Amino acid sequence: YLMTTFNDPRSPRQKLQDAYIGRIIDGLDCSELWQYAYDKFSEELDEYNDERLTQEIQANYPDLLENN
């Protein structure tokens, strides 16, 4: 999780939240982390219309469009 600095501008709530997130991530194995990332990307991409999804793929992995 985030490393703190001498002049840490985060609120106590943000510090606690960051520590909590760090513990959750530390407790996940690679397959759980992969599944979590997959689910989050899927949720985000489900919001795209066909045109935006195609543009995103074209910008990042155009080879995926070659056979479609």
ChimeraX attribute file (.defattr): number of C-alpha atoms within 10 A of each C-alpha:
attribute: neighborCount
match mode: 1-to-1
recipient: residues
	/A:1	12
	/A:2	9
	/A:3	7
	/A:4	10
	/A:5	8
	/A:6	5
	/A:7	6
	/A:8	10
	/A:9	10
	/A:10	12
	/A:11	9
	/A:12	10
	/A:13	9
	/A:14	11
	/A:15	15
	/A:16	12
	/A:17	12
	/A:18	16
	/A:19	15
	/A:20	13
	/A:21	14
	/A:22	13
	/A:23	12
	/A:24	11
	/A:25	14
	/A:26	11
	/A:27	11
	/A:28	12
	/A:29	9
	/A:30	10
	/A:31	9
	/A:32	12
	/A:33	14
	/A:34	12
	/A:35	11
	/A:36	13
	/A:37	12
	/A:38	12
	/A:39	12
	/A:40	12
	/A:41	11
	/A:42	11
	/A:43	11
	/A:44	10
	/A:45	14
	/A:46	11
	/A:47	10
	/A:48	12
	/A:49	9
	/A:50	11
	/A:51	9
	/A:52	12
	/A:53	14
	/A:54	16
	/A:55	12
	/A:56	14
	/A:57	14
	/A:58	14
	/A:59	9
	/A:60	10
	/A:61	12
	/A:62	12
	/A:63	10
	/A:64	11
	/A:65	10
	/A:66	8
	/A:67	5
	/A:68	5
